[in-house]
Structure formats: structure tokens, C-alpha cells
Amino acid sequence: MAMTSPSQYGNGDSTSRFCIYCTDQTGKLKARNEIRAGMIEYTMKLENWPRERAKYEVDRLLAGLPAWPAEVGRLSRTQL
């Protein structure tokens, strides 16, 4: 997520590279699979997309984030 206020940063720390949805209560980055699962569910509801489409789009989004930039190169569309 694009962070525009301190409350959106992990642990409220505006120097964090990660948002509140990607971090635990201490500001530590959550596991990728935990973040991915939550984002897939959220995206399915928000966009009214089937699971496979949501998985594909979430994986594309995660690949552009600082924690997982190399992930997209290792995933084929059939794995998503």
C-alpha cells in the first residue's frame, strides 16, 4: 500500500519500509504466505474476482514490493 500517514507504516514507524498490513504488532515483516492469503481474500471480495484471478494479480503486486521483488520471475501463470 502507498503509505501517506505514520499510522499506515508498520508499528507506526515512518522509517519502516513496510505497511501495517504486512507487519506484525512489533513492526516485523509477516511471512509472505500469510500476507498473500489475506490479500487474495481481500481482492476477491473487493474486485469480485474468482480465486485464480485474485491469486495472479496479488502475486504480480507482491513481486513489485520491496520484500519480494524476485518472486514473480520464479512463478508461472499456472502456479499462480
N, C-alpha and C positions, 0 to 999 in steps of 0.2 A: 504494500500500500504506500502511496505517497504520503509522507508524514509532514504535516503542516503545523502541528502544535506539540508541545512537550508531552502531553498526555498520550499521544499516539506512539511514542517511542517505547521500546522495551524497558520496563521498570521505570518509566518516566524520565529516563536519562537521554537528553537530547544529543548526546555524543554517540549513542548506540547506532549501529548500522541496521538494526532490526526493529520491526514494529511490535506492538503489543500482542498481535495475533500469532507471531512467530516465536515468541519468547515465553518462558515461564514467569512466575511471580518474582524471581530474583533477577530477571533480565537475561538468563541463559537461553540460548537458541534451543528450541524444541527439536525433536527428531523429525527428519524430512517426512517420513511416512505419516506421522501424526498431523503435521501441517497439511500435507497433501490430502489426507482423508477428510479433514474439516473443510478444506477449500472445495473439494469435489461436491460434498453435500450442499454447501452454501451456493455454489454455482448452479447446481441442478435446480435448486429452488428459485434462485434469483432469475435465471435465464429460461427456466422451464425446458432445459435440455435433457436428453437421455444421458445415462451414466457414461457411456463411451465417449460422447462428445465433450462432456464436462471433464473427463479424465485427460483427454487430448489437450484441451485448452488450458487446464490447470498445469499440466506438465510443461507446456510452452511458456507459461507465465513464470513458473518456478525456475526454469532454466535462465531467465533473464535477471534473476535476483542474485545478490552478491554471495549468498551461501552455496548456490548450486549451479554455477554457470556452465560446467562441463556436462551436466546431466543430459541435456537434450541430444547431444551428439551420440550418446550410447543407447537411446531409445528409438525404436522404430514405431511406426503408427500402430502396428499390430500389438505391440507391448503396452501401448497406452490404452 
